[in-house]
Amino acid sequence: MNAGGGTSMLDLEHYSVALRWDGEDWIARNPELHGCIADGKTPTEALASLEISRKLWIESSLATGLEVPPPVLEQE
């Protein structure tokens, strides 16, 4: 979350992504955002769907007063 209380585009790009093949589709999820998951026929399609899902997940959480966890940033 940024200082203004919203989530910046930089924040959106820094959530970790888990991507796996389930035998029929590619499944992508953001582990920090419980229940934020998407699928697709290709990894690219699953990741594009996840981007939309992540934005909607965050918007919905903020609209209902729920806390949005920050991205977990990698340590160098």
Contacts in CASP RR format, 6 or more apart in sequence:
PFRMAT RR
TARGET T0000
AUTHOR 0000-0000-0000
METHOD contacts of the structure
MODEL  1
MNAGGGTSMLDLEHYSVALRWDGEDWIARNPELHGCIADGKTPTEALASL
EISRKLWIESSLATGLEVPPPVLEQE
1 7 0 8 1.000
1 11 0 8 1.000
1 68 0 8 1.000
1 70 0 8 1.000
2 8 0 8 1.000
2 11 0 8 1.000
6 62 0 8 1.000
7 58 0 8 1.000
7 62 0 8 1.000
7 68 0 8 1.000
11 70 0 8 1.000
11 71 0 8 1.000
12 51 0 8 1.000
12 54 0 8 1.000
12 55 0 8 1.000
12 58 0 8 1.000
14 71 0 8 1.000
14 73 0 8 1.000
15 30 0 8 1.000
15 32 0 8 1.000
15 33 0 8 1.000
15 54 0 8 1.000
15 71 0 8 1.000
15 72 0 8 1.000
16 30 0 8 1.000
16 31 0 8 1.000
16 32 0 8 1.000
16 71 0 8 1.000
16 72 0 8 1.000
17 28 0 8 1.000
17 29 0 8 1.000
17 30 0 8 1.000
17 47 0 8 1.000
17 50 0 8 1.000
18 28 0 8 1.000
18 29 0 8 1.000
18 30 0 8 1.000
18 31 0 8 1.000
19 26 0 8 1.000
19 27 0 8 1.000
19 28 0 8 1.000
19 43 0 8 1.000
19 46 0 8 1.000
19 47 0 8 1.000
20 26 0 8 1.000
20 27 0 8 1.000
21 27 0 8 1.000
22 39 0 8 1.000
25 39 0 8 1.000
25 40 0 8 1.000
25 41 0 8 1.000
25 46 0 8 1.000
26 39 0 8 1.000
26 40 0 8 1.000
26 41 0 8 1.000
26 42 0 8 1.000
26 43 0 8 1.000
26 45 0 8 1.000
26 46 0 8 1.000
27 37 0 8 1.000
27 38 0 8 1.000
27 39 0 8 1.000
27 40 0 8 1.000
27 46 0 8 1.000
28 37 0 8 1.000
28 38 0 8 1.000
28 39 0 8 1.000
28 40 0 8 1.000
28 43 0 8 1.000
28 46 0 8 1.000
28 47 0 8 1.000
28 49 0 8 1.000
28 50 0 8 1.000
29 35 0 8 1.000
29 36 0 8 1.000
29 37 0 8 1.000
29 38 0 8 1.000
29 50 0 8 1.000
30 36 0 8 1.000
30 37 0 8 1.000
30 50 0 8 1.000
30 54 0 8 1.000
30 57 0 8 1.000
31 72 0 8 1.000
32 69 0 8 1.000
32 70 0 8 1.000
32 71 0 8 1.000
32 72 0 8 1.000
33 54 0 8 1.000
33 57 0 8 1.000
33 58 0 8 1.000
33 68 0 8 1.000
33 69 0 8 1.000
35 57 0 8 1.000
36 50 0 8 1.000
36 53 0 8 1.000
36 54 0 8 1.000
36 57 0 8 1.000
37 50 0 8 1.000
37 53 0 8 1.000
38 46 0 8 1.000
38 47 0 8 1.000
38 49 0 8 1.000
38 50 0 8 1.000
38 52 0 8 1.000
38 53 0 8 1.000
39 46 0 8 1.000
39 49 0 8 1.000
40 46 0 8 1.000
40 49 0 8 1.000
58 68 0 8 1.000
61 67 0 8 1.000
61 68 0 8 1.000
62 68 0 8 1.000
END
